[in-house]
Structures are given as C-alpha cells and as structure tokens.
C-alpha cells in the first residue's frame, strides 16, 4: 500500500519540454524588443513622438514577458527539485487540470 507521502514522482518531462520551448520563444521575443528599443532615434520630431509611444508599448510588453519568463524558470526549477505541482502555501497537490491551463501555477485553487 502506498501512502500519499510515498506516491511516485510524476513524470513531468512533457511539461518540462513545453515550458522550455515557451521559454526559448519568450527569450527570443525579449531580445527582439531590446533590439527595437535600442534603435537610433529619428531626427524628425513628429516621427520621434510616434517612436516614443511605440517604445513605451514595447517596454510594457517586455516587462510582461520578463515576468512570464521568471514564472517559467521557477516552474522548471520546481520540476528539477521535485516540488512541481505542490502548492507553495498549503503543501497540497495542485490539480493537474490547473497545471495544464497554467503550467507555472505555484498554488492550488484553494490558496490562489
């Protein structure tokens, strides 16, 4: 008989691969944003104002993307440590359906 504390560790290799692919894609996106933000400033004042607005939008997208990158890195670390799928607050198992929708969830639905 297996107790809850002796349950075999689930195989998260597919989740790991999916998260790594998403991480690679997001890193490429951030690099593109950084490249766009570092382009030379236009001499035309009207064009410069438009570019300023675009840069602010890009910077916002970059911030959101960096947050998602950090969440994915934390999930990958949790997989390596064997703590993936365990609620960081109460220690209960996170419902697999929740992890499927939000693979970097760190809390169960009760603690969210």
C-alpha positions as CSV (number, residue, x, y, z in Angstrom):
1,X,0.0,0.0,0.0
2,X,1.3,3.4,-0.9
3,X,0.7,6.4,1.3
4,X,0.3,9.9,-0.1
5,X,3.8,10.8,1.0
6,X,5.2,7.8,-0.8
7,X,3.5,8.4,-4.1
8,X,5.8,8.0,-7.1
9,X,7.0,11.3,-8.5
10,X,5.0,12.1,-11.7
11,X,6.9,12.3,-15.0
12,X,6.8,15.9,-16.0
13,X,9.2,15.5,-19.0
14,X,6.5,16.6,-21.4
15,X,5.7,19.7,-19.2
16,X,9.4,20.4,-19.0
17,X,9.8,20.3,-22.8
18,X,6.7,22.5,-23.3
19,X,7.9,25.1,-20.7
20,X,11.4,25.1,-22.2
21,X,10.1,25.7,-25.7
22,X,7.9,28.5,-24.4
23,X,10.9,30.0,-22.5
24,X,13.0,29.9,-25.6
25,X,10.3,31.7,-27.6
26,X,9.9,34.4,-25.0
27,X,13.6,35.0,-24.7
28,X,13.7,35.5,-28.4
29,X,10.8,37.9,-28.2
30,X,12.6,39.9,-25.4
31,X,15.7,40.1,-27.5
32,X,13.7,41.5,-30.4
33,X,12.1,44.0,-28.1
34,X,15.5,45.0,-26.8
35,X,16.8,45.4,-30.3
36,X,13.9,47.6,-31.3
37,X,14.3,49.8,-28.2
38,X,18.0,50.3,-28.9
39,X,17.5,51.6,-32.5
40,X,18.7,55.1,-33.3
41,X,16.3,58.0,-32.6
42,X,14.7,59.6,-35.6
43,X,15.6,63.3,-36.2
44,X,12.0,64.3,-37.2
45,X,10.1,65.5,-34.1
46,X,6.8,64.0,-35.2
47,X,8.3,60.7,-36.0
48,X,10.2,60.8,-32.7
49,X,7.0,61.2,-30.8
50,X,5.5,58.2,-32.5
51,X,8.6,56.2,-31.8
52,X,8.4,57.2,-28.2
53,X,4.9,55.9,-27.9
54,X,5.9,52.7,-29.6
55,X,8.9,52.3,-27.3
56,X,6.6,52.7,-24.3
57,X,4.3,49.9,-25.6
58,X,7.3,47.7,-26.3
59,X,8.8,48.3,-22.9
60,X,5.5,47.3,-21.3
61,X,5.4,44.1,-23.4
62,X,9.0,43.4,-22.4
63,X,8.1,43.7,-18.7
64,X,5.1,41.3,-19.0
65,X,7.3,38.9,-21.0
66,X,10.0,39.0,-18.4
67,X,7.5,38.2,-15.6
68,X,6.3,35.2,-17.6
69,X,10.0,34.1,-18.2
70,X,10.6,34.2,-14.5
71,X,7.5,32.2,-13.8
72,X,8.6,29.6,-16.3
73,X,12.1,29.4,-14.9
74,X,10.6,28.9,-11.4
75,X,8.4,26.1,-12.7
76,X,11.4,24.4,-14.4
77,X,13.3,24.7,-11.2
78,X,10.4,23.2,-9.2
79,X,10.4,20.2,-11.7
80,X,14.1,19.7,-11.1
81,X,13.6,19.9,-7.3
82,X,10.6,17.5,-7.3
83,X,8.3,20.2,-5.9
84,X,6.4,20.9,-9.1
85,X,2.6,20.5,-8.7
86,X,2.8,21.0,-4.9
87,X,1.1,24.1,-3.5
88,X,3.6,26.6,-2.1
89,X,1.2,27.7,0.6
90,X,-0.6,24.6,1.9
91,X,1.5,21.7,0.5
92,X,-1.4,20.0,-1.2
93,X,-1.1,18.7,-4.8
94,X,-2.2,21.2,-7.4
95,X,-5.0,19.8,-9.6
96,X,-3.5,18.6,-12.9
97,X,-6.2,20.4,-14.8
98,X,-5.0,23.7,-13.2
99,X,-1.4,22.9,-14.2
100,X,-2.5,22.1,-17.7
101,X,-4.1,25.5,-18.1
102,X,-1.5,27.4,-16.0
103,X,1.7,25.3,-16.0
104,X,3.6,27.7,-13.8
105,X,0.9,27.8,-11.1
106,X,2.5,27.6,-7.6
107,X,-0.7,27.4,-5.6
108,X,-3.7,25.1,-5.6
109,X,-7.1,26.6,-6.4
110,X,-8.0,27.0,-2.7
111,X,-4.9,29.1,-2.0
112,X,-5.0,31.1,-5.2
